[in-house]
Amino acid sequence: MTALMPGSTIGILGSGQLGRMLAMAAARLGLKCHIYADAPGPAFDVTAATTIADYTDEAALAAFASVVDVATYEFENIPVDTVAFLSQRVPIRPGVAALACAQDRLAEKQLARELGAMTADYAAVSSYEDLVAAIKALGVPVILKTRRFGYDGKGQVKINAPSDAKAAWEAIRGQPAILEKLVAFKSEVSVVAVRTADGGFAAYDVATNEHRDHILHTSTVPAALPDDAIATAIATTKGIADALSYTGVLAVEFFALDYNRRDVLYVNEIAPRVHNSGHWTIDACAVSQFENHIRAVAGWPIGPTARHSNAVMTNLIGKDVSAWAKLAAEPATCVHLYGKHEARAGRKMGHVTRISPKTA
């Protein structure tokens, strides 16, 4: 793959904060970005070229493809048909296979199992009758998740007793779903890694993640995992990236269990994009996840993923952002605000990363 020259244009599907940080990383490398989205968002503030159109508008998509040298996406709920349409006109990285897999929780679990990774026990659910049978097979407690369009706890219902089945099925409005056995995990961890089109691969340090109200609250590095568990997490992530012929940054989230006094990892979800749990890399690494995604998409060499500091990244959710002045005065605290105008409950308004000398 020929590397893009500085001055080339990268198209980004999506106008959220991930697109914003990708565009900022691209600008450092002398690359331009063109944002395509169905509504304005934070990314529009940091790039000169934008298109507002529906993701199914083929005329607008064709025009977009004609003015960019390569394209990527910042979130996984873009229609697969959109990426397929663009891929006939301009290179798009990562491609359709990764997007289609990440949009389907069942496909994610099946891929992980095919590669020899462990997951929670699960069953496909296409009807109420399927749900009743799956609850009987798996037992309770379990969690019912829509196969598509779920993130930050959306599209999920916990089932504590068989009698909860009807209400749970109605709550997801009868959408195709997956029923998962609840896992008694001791922590949640993630691997953020980058792969090039020719198979080059590098991973950032594993992060331990804490969630509140189903939304990521903090990511901490280094993670409190033994070396063999860390090696397994990274090897599993590489296997997934290779299986999808992936180009760019991806994240794999795991449940870490203490099984017979050993850490055992279950794959939870795959994200085909830069990831919230990798935001700490902006301030604790020489090359962030955002820059490495741009590098991979543009055909550049991968930058170093080594960490030079310990870090704790904390999301600013809703009104948390009102403490911006206090946070800006804290020593060793890096403040990142996304420029969103309304601090709604549950909305990611920014993040802070607190760095400290590297200990491991």
VOKOLSE-946549 format. One record per residue (C-alpha): residue number from 1; y negated, x, z; residue in three letters. Coordinates in nm, 4 decimals, always signed. Layout:
<rs>
[NUM [Y X Z] ALA];
...
</rs>
This chain:
<rs>
[1 [+0.0000 +0.0000 +0.0000] MET];
[2 [-0.3383 +0.1412 -0.1021] THR];
[3 [-0.5872 +0.1557 +0.1832] ALA];
[4 [-0.9066 -0.0452 +0.1439] LEU];
[5 [-1.2192 +0.1610 +0.1041] MET];
[6 [-1.5053 +0.1218 +0.3540] PRO];
[7 [-1.7293 -0.1536 +0.2239] GLY];
[8 [-1.4335 -0.3736 +0.1297] SER];
[9 [-1.4197 -0.7318 +0.2549] THR];
[10 [-1.1542 -0.8811 +0.4810] ILE];
[11 [-1.1235 -1.2585 +0.4858] GLY];
[12 [-1.0474 -1.4179 +0.8231] ILE];
[13 [-0.9161 -1.7727 +0.8564] LEU];
[14 [-1.0592 -1.9183 +1.1748] GLY];
[15 [-1.3963 -1.8939 +1.3470] SER];
[16 [-1.3007 -1.8558 +1.7140] GLY];
[17 [-1.3468 -1.5680 +1.9545] GLN];
[18 [-1.0500 -1.3777 +1.8131] LEU];
[19 [-1.2111 -1.3874 +1.4696] GLY];
[20 [-1.5361 -1.2759 +1.6293] ARG];
[21 [-1.3744 -0.9707 +1.7897] MET];
[22 [-1.1854 -0.8880 +1.4689] LEU];
[23 [-1.5099 -0.8945 +1.2714] ALA];
[24 [-1.6793 -0.6713 +1.5273] MET];
[25 [-1.3912 -0.4223 +1.5062] ALA];
[26 [-1.4046 -0.4252 +1.1270] ALA];
[27 [-1.7774 -0.3519 +1.1310] ALA];
[28 [-1.7106 -0.0327 +1.3305] ARG];
[29 [-1.4937 +0.0868 +1.0424] LEU];
[30 [-1.7493 +0.0025 +0.7755] GLY];
[31 [-1.5535 -0.3017 +0.6582] LEU];
[32 [-1.7075 -0.6410 +0.5945] LYS];
[33 [-1.5636 -0.9790 +0.6938] CYS];
[34 [-1.5870 -1.3262 +0.5441] HIS];
[35 [-1.4967 -1.6098 +0.7815] ILE];
[36 [-1.3339 -1.9277 +0.6459] TYR];
[37 [-1.3073 -2.2204 +0.8862] ALA];
[38 [-1.3295 -2.5975 +0.8967] ASP];
[39 [-1.6122 -2.5785 +1.1518] ALA];
[40 [-1.8584 -2.3129 +1.2725] PRO];
[41 [-1.7516 -2.1020 +1.5696] GLY];
[42 [-1.8286 -1.7790 +1.7581] PRO];
[43 [-1.7168 -1.5608 +1.4662] ALA];
[44 [-2.0003 -1.6974 +1.2520] PHE];
[45 [-2.2529 -1.5158 +1.4722] ASP];
[46 [-2.1280 -1.1677 +1.3819] VAL];
[47 [-2.0572 -1.1830 +1.0100] THR];
[48 [-2.2853 -1.2461 +0.7152] ALA];
[49 [-2.0409 -1.4281 +0.4870] ALA];
[50 [-1.8959 -1.7637 +0.5914] THR];
[51 [-1.7308 -2.0651 +0.4319] THR];
[52 [-1.7026 -2.4063 +0.5964] ILE];
[53 [-1.4324 -2.6146 +0.4295] ALA];
[54 [-1.1080 -2.7871 +0.5089] ASP];
[55 [-0.7970 -2.5682 +0.5194] TYR];
[56 [-0.6494 -2.7902 +0.2473] THR];
[57 [-0.9475 -2.7599 +0.0097] ASP];
[58 [-0.7907 -2.5627 -0.2763] GLU];
[59 [-1.1169 -2.5137 -0.4638] ALA];
[60 [-1.2842 -2.3646 -0.1573] ALA];
[61 [-0.9777 -2.1534 -0.0797] LEU];
[62 [-0.9683 -2.0176 -0.4355] ALA];
[63 [-1.3371 -1.9286 -0.4162] ALA];
[64 [-1.2782 -1.7559 -0.0823] PHE];
[65 [-0.9845 -1.5576 -0.2230] ALA];
[66 [-1.1981 -1.4409 -0.5145] SER];
[67 [-1.4507 -1.2634 -0.2917] VAL];
[68 [-1.2216 -1.0921 -0.0374] VAL];
[69 [-0.9915 -0.7938 -0.0810] ASP];
[70 [-0.7328 -0.9036 +0.1752] VAL];
[71 [-0.7029 -1.1953 +0.4178] ALA];
[72 [-0.5703 -1.2557 +0.7675] THR];
[73 [-0.5824 -1.5322 +1.0288] TYR];
[74 [-0.6904 -1.5508 +1.3911] GLU];
[75 [-0.4819 -1.8462 +1.5117] PHE];
[76 [-0.1427 -1.9892 +1.4240] GLU];
[77 [-0.2196 -2.3558 +1.3654] ASN];
[78 [-0.3457 -2.3000 +1.0114] ILE];
[79 [-0.1296 -2.4944 +0.7632] PRO];
[80 [+0.1484 -2.2827 +0.6150] VAL];
[81 [+0.0573 -2.4263 +0.2742] ASP];
[82 [-0.2911 -2.2746 +0.3092] THR];
[83 [-0.1506 -1.9263 +0.3595] VAL];
[84 [+0.1010 -1.9762 +0.0784] ALA];
[85 [-0.1779 -2.0864 -0.1572] PHE];
[86 [-0.3939 -1.7860 -0.0698] LEU];
[87 [-0.1027 -1.5434 -0.0981] SER];
[88 [-0.0791 -1.6223 -0.4698] GLN];
[89 [-0.4360 -1.4985 -0.5141] ARG];
[90 [-0.4979 -1.2257 -0.2551] VAL];
[91 [-0.2825 -1.0265 -0.0129] PRO];
[92 [-0.2608 -1.2090 +0.3222] ILE];
[93 [-0.1341 -1.0230 +0.6265] ARG];
[94 [+0.0684 -1.1250 +0.8216] PRO];
[95 [+0.2345 -1.3556 +0.5719] GLY];
[96 [+0.3927 -1.6971 +0.5549] VAL];
[97 [+0.7191 -1.6086 +0.7322] ALA];
[98 [+0.5486 -1.5038 +1.0554] ALA];
[99 [+0.3188 -1.8059 +1.0566] LEU];
[100 [+0.5994 -2.0545 +0.9902] ALA];
[101 [+0.8145 -1.9055 +1.2669] CYS];
[102 [+0.5363 -1.9017 +1.5263] ALA];
[103 [+0.4432 -2.2626 +1.4505] GLN];
[104 [+0.7898 -2.3832 +1.5498] ASP];
[105 [+0.9113 -2.3228 +1.9032] ARG];
[106 [+1.2694 -2.3890 +1.7965] LEU];
[107 [+1.2495 -2.1297 +1.5171] ALA];
[108 [+1.1070 -1.8770 +1.7648] GLU];
[109 [+1.3987 -1.9247 +2.0033] LYS];
[110 [+1.6538 -1.9092 +1.7216] GLN];
[111 [+1.5059 -1.5840 +1.5861] LEU];
[112 [+1.5070 -1.4237 +1.9300] ALA];
[113 [+1.8714 -1.5198 +1.9866] ARG];
[114 [+1.9714 -1.3981 +1.6383] GLU];
[115 [+1.8210 -1.0589 +1.7247] LEU];
[116 [+2.0184 -1.0384 +2.0478] GLY];
[117 [+1.7321 -1.1165 +2.2837] ALA];
[118 [+1.7687 -1.3575 +2.5726] MET];
[119 [+1.5811 -1.6856 +2.6070] THR];
[120 [+1.5911 -1.9844 +2.8369] ALA];
[121 [+1.8715 -2.2281 +2.7532] ASP];
[122 [+1.7379 -2.4874 +2.5103] TYR];
[123 [+1.8239 -2.7790 +2.2849] ALA];
[124 [+1.6576 -2.9290 +1.9801] ALA];
[125 [+1.5278 -3.2830 +2.0371] VAL];
[126 [+1.4528 -3.5165 +1.7454] SER];
[127 [+1.4970 -3.8543 +1.9152] SER];
[128 [+1.5001 -4.0192 +2.2553] TYR];
[129 [+1.8783 -4.0207 +2.2415] GLU];
[130 [+1.8734 -3.6441 +2.1775] ASP];
[131 [+1.6518 -3.6018 +2.4822] LEU];
[132 [+1.8832 -3.7979 +2.7106] VAL];
[133 [+2.1833 -3.5978 +2.5883] ALA];
[134 [+2.0004 -3.2656 +2.6243] ALA];
[135 [+1.8950 -3.3428 +2.9816] ILE];
[136 [+2.2567 -3.4197 +3.0645] LYS];
[137 [+2.3714 -3.0924 +2.9048] ALA];
[138 [+2.1038 -2.8627 +3.0507] LEU];
[139 [+2.0440 -3.0338 +3.3831] GLY];
[140 [+1.7078 -3.0539 +3.5572] VAL];
[141 [+1.4419 -2.9318 +3.5988] PRO];
[142 [+1.3582 -2.8833 +3.2318] VAL];
[143 [+1.0451 -2.8843 +3.0209] ILE];
[144 [+0.9984 -3.0824 +2.7013] LEU];
[145 [+0.7762 -2.9086 +2.4453] LYS];
[146 [+0.6626 -3.0227 +2.1046] THR];
[147 [+0.7954 -2.7853 +1.8426] ARG];
[148 [+0.4512 -2.7520 +1.6837] ARG];
[149 [+0.0831 -2.7326 +1.7810] PHE];
[150 [+0.1123 -2.6445 +2.1465] GLY];
[151 [-0.0808 -2.3764 +2.3367] TYR];
[152 [-0.2387 -2.3310 +2.6815] ASP];
[153 [+0.0011 -2.5900 +2.8227] GLY];
[154 [-0.0639 -2.8551 +2.5584] LYS];
[155 [+0.2311 -3.0541 +2.4245] GLY];
[156 [+0.4467 -2.9883 +2.7322] GLN];
[157 [+0.5955 -3.2229 +2.9920] VAL];
[158 [+0.8052 -3.1226 +3.2933] LYS];
[159 [+1.1116 -3.3359 +3.3646] ILE];
[160 [+1.2376 -3.3264 +3.7225] ASN];
[161 [+1.4927 -3.6080 +3.6994] ALA];
[162 [+1.6792 -3.7919 +3.4203] PRO];
[163 [+1.4687 -4.0980 +3.4976] SER];
[164 [+1.1600 -3.9071 +3.3730] ASP];
[165 [+1.2966 -3.8958 +3.0171] ALA];
[166 [+1.1317 -4.2100 +2.8833] LYS];
[167 [+0.7848 -4.1209 +3.0101] ALA];
[168 [+0.8186 -3.7651 +2.8795] ALA];
[169 [+0.9228 -3.8847 +2.5347] TRP];
[170 [+0.6277 -4.1223 +2.5228] GLU];
[171 [+0.3918 -3.8470 +2.6435] ALA];
[172 [+0.4705 -3.6321 +2.3387] ILE];
[173 [+0.4603 -3.9438 +2.1158] ARG];
[174 [+0.8097 -3.8905 +1.9836] GLY];
[175 [+0.7299 -3.5658 +1.8029] GLN];
[176 [+1.0077 -3.3176 +1.7138] PRO];
[177 [+1.0591 -3.1142 +2.0281] ALA];
[178 [+1.2610 -2.8546 +2.2151] ILE];
[179 [+1.3948 -2.9014 +2.5654] LEU];
[180 [+1.4065 -2.5825 +2.7725] GLU];
[181 [+1.5723 -2.5134 +3.1031] LYS];
[182 [+1.3106 -2.3990 +3.3528] LEU];
[183 [+1.3445 -2.0299 +3.4291] VAL];
[184 [+1.3037 -1.8975 +3.7825] ALA];
[185 [+1.0976 -1.5955 +3.6790] PHE];
[186 [+0.9187 -1.3532 +3.9074] LYS];
[187 [+0.6479 -1.2622 +3.6573] SER];
[188 [+0.5268 -1.3176 +3.3039] GLU];
[189 [+0.4672 -1.0141 +3.0849] VAL];
[190 [+0.3662 -0.9519 +2.7252] SER];
[191 [+0.3852 -0.6846 +2.4616] VAL];
[192 [+0.1013 -0.6486 +2.2116] VAL];
[193 [+0.2046 -0.4280 +1.9207] ALA];
[194 [+0.1007 -0.3367 +1.5688] VAL];
[195 [+0.3139 -0.2901 +1.2581] ARG];
[196 [+0.2129 -0.1588 +0.9172] THR];
[197 [+0.3361 -0.2884 +0.5841] ALA];
[198 [+0.5618 +0.0172 +0.5451] ASP];
[199 [+0.7250 -0.0321 +0.8862] GLY];
[200 [+0.5117 +0.1893 +1.1064] GLY];
[201 [+0.5064 +0.0525 +1.4614] PHE];
[202 [+0.3229 +0.1169 +1.7876] ALA];
[203 [+0.2971 -0.0848 +2.1085] ALA];
[204 [+0.0367 -0.1056 +2.3812] TYR];
[205 [+0.1450 -0.0869 +2.7432] ASP];
[206 [+0.3171 -0.3966 +2.8767] VAL];
[207 [+0.0829 -0.6289 +3.0677] ALA];
[208 [+0.1615 -0.8574 +3.3600] THR];
[209 [+0.0036 -1.1997 +3.3088] ASN];
[210 [-0.1020 -1.4617 +3.5613] GLU];
[211 [-0.1671 -1.8175 +3.4457] HIS];
[212 [-0.3657 -2.0932 +3.6133] ARG];
[213 [-0.3437 -2.4519 +3.4911] ASP];
[214 [-0.1349 -2.3236 +3.1966] HIS];
[215 [-0.4216 -2.0951 +3.0816] ILE];
[216 [-0.4093 -1.7167 +3.1046] LEU];
[217 [-0.6121 -1.6046 +3.4065] HIS];
[218 [-0.5498 -1.2288 +3.4273] THR];
[219 [-0.3657 -0.9540 +3.2424] SER];
[220 [-0.2978 -0.6360 +3.4369] THR];
[221 [-0.1843 -0.2919 +3.3208] VAL];
[222 [+0.0256 -0.1109 +3.4119] PRO];
[223 [+0.2859 -0.3826 +3.4593] ALA];
[224 [+0.5158 -0.3664 +3.7609] ALA];
[225 [+0.8345 -0.3302 +3.5559] LEU];
[226 [+1.0986 -0.0559 +3.5581] PRO];
[227 [+1.1125 +0.1759 +3.2596] ASP];
[228 [+1.4281 +0.0197 +3.1148] ASP];
[229 [+1.2728 -0.3272 +3.1149] ALA];
[230 [+0.9594 -0.1930 +2.9458] ILE];
[231 [+1.1716 -0.0233 +2.6799] ALA];
[232 [+1.3645 -0.3464 +2.6221] THR];
[233 [+1.0445 -0.5494 +2.5848] ALA];
[234 [+0.9026 -0.3088 +2.3281] ILE];
[235 [+1.2308 -0.2818 +2.1360] ALA];
[236 [+1.2595 -0.6618 +2.1225] THR];
[237 [+0.9044 -0.6879 +1.9912] THR];
[238 [+0.9776 -0.4297 +1.7228] LYS];
[239 [+1.2909 -0.6183 +1.6209] GLY];
[240 [+1.0928 -0.9386 +1.5790] ILE];
[241 [+0.8195 -0.7620 +1.3812] ALA];
[242 [+1.0733 -0.5987 +1.1510] ASP];
[243 [+1.2650 -0.9244 +1.0987] ALA];
[244 [+0.9426 -1.0954 +0.9877] LEU];
[245 [+0.8310 -0.7995 +0.7677] SER];
[246 [+0.5162 -0.8190 +0.9749] TYR];
[247 [+0.1811 -0.6557 +0.9032] THR];
[248 [-0.0824 -0.6544 +1.1768] GLY];
[249 [-0.0890 -0.7139 +1.5501] VAL];
[250 [+0.1514 -0.9542 +1.7147] LEU];
[251 [+0.2296 -1.0445 +2.0736] ALA];
[252 [+0.5554 -1.1433 +2.2375] VAL];
[253 [+0.5490 -1.3121 +2.5770] GLU];
[254 [+0.8428 -1.2720 +2.8162] PHE];
[255 [+0.9625 -1.4150 +3.1441] PHE];
[256 [+1.0732 -1.1351 +3.3784] ALA];
[257 [+1.3600 -1.2355 +3.6085] LEU];
[258 [+1.5093 -1.0466 +3.8983] ASP];
[259 [+1.8750 -1.0959 +3.8097] TYR];
[260 [+2.1222 -0.9184 +4.0364] ASN];
[261 [+1.8336 -0.6911 +4.1391] ARG];
[262 [+1.7608 -0.5976 +3.7782] ARG];
[263 [+1.4684 -0.7062 +3.5667] ASP];
[264 [+1.5908 -0.9285 +3.2856] VAL];
[265 [+1.3558 -1.0390 +3.0098] LEU];
[266 [+1.3634 -1.3753 +2.8338] TYR];
[267 [+1.1533 -1.4217 +2.5205] VAL];
[268 [+0.9102 -1.7095 +2.5749] ASN];
[269 [+0.6723 -1.7223 +2.2771] GLU];
[270 [+0.5666 -1.5213 +1.9720] ILE];
[271 [+0.2018 -1.5079 +1.8622] ALA];
[272 [+0.1374 -1.3817 +1.5057] PRO];
[273 [-0.2104 -1.2520 +1.5806] ARG];
[274 [-0.4229 -1.0584 +1.8242] VAL];
[275 [-0.3670 -1.2015 +2.1701] HIS];
[276 [-0.5581 -1.2921 +2.4843] ASN];
[277 [-0.3301 -1.0686 +2.6940] SER];
[278 [-0.4395 -0.7716 +2.4826] GLY];
[279 [-0.8140 -0.8062 +2.5369] HIS];
[280 [-0.8025 -0.5249 +2.7935] TRP];
[281 [-0.7354 -0.2814 +2.5079] THR];
[282 [-1.1006 -0.3000 +2.4009] ILE];
[283 [-1.2104 -0.1125 +2.7109] ASP];
[284 [-0.8990 +0.0749 +2.8297] ALA];
[285 [-0.7811 +0.2251 +2.4983] CYS];
[286 [-0.9416 +0.4416 +2.2325] ALA];
[287 [-0.8424 +0.1877 +1.9648] VAL];
[288 [-0.8218 -0.1803 +2.0581] SER];
[289 [-0.5755 -0.4410 +1.9362] GLN];
[290 [-0.8541 -0.5813 +1.7181] PHE];
[291 [-0.9247 -0.2515 +1.5445] GLU];
[292 [-0.5538 -0.1847 +1.4952] ASN];
[293 [-0.5059 -0.5263 +1.3396] HIS];
[294 [-0.7886 -0.4533 +1.0982] ILE];
[295 [-0.6430 -0.1085 +1.0274] ARG];
[296 [-0.2981 -0.2503 +0.9501] ALA];
[297 [-0.4325 -0.5336 +0.7359] VAL];
[298 [-0.6528 -0.2880 +0.5443] ALA];
[299 [-0.3713 -0.0373 +0.4933] GLY];
[300 [-0.5272 +0.2242 +0.7201] TRP];
[301 [-0.3288 +0.4453 +0.9601] PRO];
[302 [-0.2551 +0.2920 +1.3005] ILE];
[303 [-0.4840 +0.4195 +1.5722] GLY];
[304 [-0.3588 +0.5435 +1.9116] PRO];
[305 [-0.2343 +0.2691 +2.1447] THR];
[306 [-0.2275 +0.4875 +2.4572] ALA];
[307 [-0.4183 +0.3621 +2.7595] ARG];
[308 [-0.6756 +0.5910 +2.9223] HIS];
[309 [-0.7427 +0.3639 +3.2233] SER];
[310 [-0.5810 +0.1006 +3.4402] ASN];
[311 [-0.7237 -0.2414 +3.3654] ALA];
[312 [-0.7397 -0.5997 +3.4851] VAL];
[313 [-0.8669 -0.8500 +3.2294] MET];
[314 [-0.9901 -1.1832 +3.3683] THR];
[315 [-1.0709 -1.4813 +3.1500] ASN];
[316 [-1.3951 -1.6676 +3.2116] LEU];
[317 [-1.2979 -2.0332 +3.1861] ILE];
[318 [-1.5544 -2.3110 +3.1765] GLY];
[319 [-1.8248 -2.2635 +3.4369] LYS];
[320 [-1.6911 -1.9201 +3.5352] ASP];
[321 [-1.9294 -1.7872 +3.2724] VAL];
[322 [-2.2297 -1.8914 +3.4819] SER];
[323 [-2.1667 -1.5793 +3.6955] ALA];
[324 [-2.2482 -1.3542 +3.3970] TRP];
[325 [-2.5430 -1.1788 +3.5675] ALA];
[326 [-2.3399 -1.0949 +3.8777] LYS];
[327 [-2.0511 -0.9717 +3.6644] LEU];
[328 [-2.2830 -0.7602 +3.4519] ALA];
[329 [-2.3981 -0.5823 +3.7700] ALA];
[330 [-2.0466 -0.4922 +3.8845] GLU];
[331 [-1.9494 -0.1243 +3.8473] PRO];
[332 [-1.6635 -0.0452 +3.6073] ALA];
[333 [-1.6704 -0.4014 +3.4744] THR];
[334 [-1.6956 -0.4699 +3.1018] CYS];
[335 [-1.8378 -0.8121 +3.0136] VAL];
[336 [-1.7477 -0.9911 +2.6904] HIS];
[337 [-1.9137 -1.3272 +2.6218] LEU];
[338 [-1.8193 -1.5308 +2.3163] TYR];
[339 [-2.1489 -1.7096 +2.2497] GLY];
[340 [-2.0098 -2.0606 +2.2971] LYS];
[341 [-2.2834 -2.3066 +2.3830] HIS];
[342 [-2.0969 -2.5556 +2.6022] GLU];
[343 [-1.8960 -2.4459 +2.9065] ALA];
[344 [-1.6329 -2.7206 +2.9067] ARG];
[345 [-1.3478 -2.7298 +3.1582] ALA];
[346 [-1.0539 -2.5261 +3.0290] GLY];
[347 [-1.2592 -2.3581 +2.7559] ARG];
[348 [-1.2447 -1.9783 +2.7225] LYS];
[349 [-1.6079 -1.8671 +2.7371] MET];
[350 [-1.5534 -1.4936 +2.7668] GLY];
[351 [-1.3652 -1.2324 +2.9651] HIS];
[352 [-1.4294 -0.9320 +3.1860] VAL];
[353 [-1.2211 -0.6174 +3.2080] THR];
[354 [-1.2308 -0.4115 +3.5253] ARG];
[355 [-1.1163 -0.0556 +3.4613] ILE];
[356 [-1.0084 +0.2132 +3.7059] SER];
[357 [-0.8577 +0.5629 +3.6789] PRO];
[358 [-0.5136 +0.5694 +3.5211] LYS];
[359 [-0.2342 +0.5975 +3.7767] THR];
[360 [+0.0784 +0.5583 +3.5631] ALA];
</rs>
